[in-house]
Amino acid sequence: MGLILLVIPMFLAYQSVQQKVNIVDKKISWGYKKASNRSVDAIIIHSTYNASGTDSFSVAGVLDQFKSYGVASHYLIDRDGKIYRLVDEKNIAFHAGNSSLPDGRVNVNTTSIGIEIITTLYTSPTEKQYNSAAALVKDIKKRRVIKYIKGHNEIAPGRKSDPWNFDWTKFNALIE
Ligand SMILES: [Zn+2]
């Protein structure tokens, strides 16, 4: 009993330090171009939902849409916070479209990682989605030097409005 009482708090402390990111591989065959040794210094946050059918939050529906448009992000975050890896980070995913970074660079896909969060225009990301997105971004920042973390609307103003209902103050506090 004494040992258990000691072990549990130690385990919880260990978990909070680790902040391990759980990623589920769900590789797709469209919406990206293979690359090697590309340099990435931007992370673009998007939101998306399933516009056909009754379940706006359907992962399968979102993927069908991506497929029909020939687009993809590297990661897709489900409502329950599950992170799917659709495209390996080394490859160029088609998520940003016609856009430009604050320093004027275009072809944003070439130098960025795209993260899609399943949300509608009328719903906010869930707490679990915020936590997963933050954990993922922190993990990427551990592995790469990131200059920009931007919303799609910031790199394609007027053309794109996502991420919808995204609380940047909250998110920035989580990735500090
Ligand atoms: Zn977008």
Residues whose N, C-alpha, C, O or C-beta is under 5 A from the ligand:
A	BS01	ZN	H46 S47 H95 H152 D162
